[in-house]
Amino acid sequence: MQQTIVNLSDETHSCLEALSARTARSAALHIRQAIEDHLEAIEDLRNAEAALIAHRQSGGRTLSLDELDAVLDLEN
């Protein structure tokens, strides 16, 4: 496992320490989870952008929400 040093503002550090105390989990665990969640969100965004580009390049049709409701007969 690699180690990285992160400088936090006093306010952020205090919030992290308070969270750690409330949850009985280490600050390191919360930091790791936050980084992993952030990296996953970035990857999800990149995948969504790639899918959108591919869809637009394919000439595929998009529907408004009202059109989708009509197609799926959700209005009734």
Rosetta blueprint (number, residue, H / E / L):
1 M L
2 Q L
3 Q L
4 T L
5 I L
6 V L
7 N L
8 L L
9 S L
10 D H
11 E H
12 T H
13 H H
14 S H
15 C H
16 L H
17 E H
18 A H
19 L H
20 S H
21 A H
22 R H
23 T H
24 A L
25 R L
26 S L
27 A H
28 A H
29 L H
30 H H
31 I H
32 R H
33 Q H
34 A H
35 I H
36 E H
37 D H
38 H H
39 L H
40 E H
41 A H
42 I H
43 E H
44 D H
45 L H
46 R H
47 N H
48 A H
49 E H
50 A H
51 A H
52 L H
53 I H
54 A H
55 H H
56 R H
57 Q H
58 S H
59 G L
60 G L
61 R L
62 T L
63 L L
64 S L
65 L H
66 D H
67 E H
68 L H
69 D H
70 A H
71 V H
72 L L
73 D L
74 L L
75 E L
76 N L
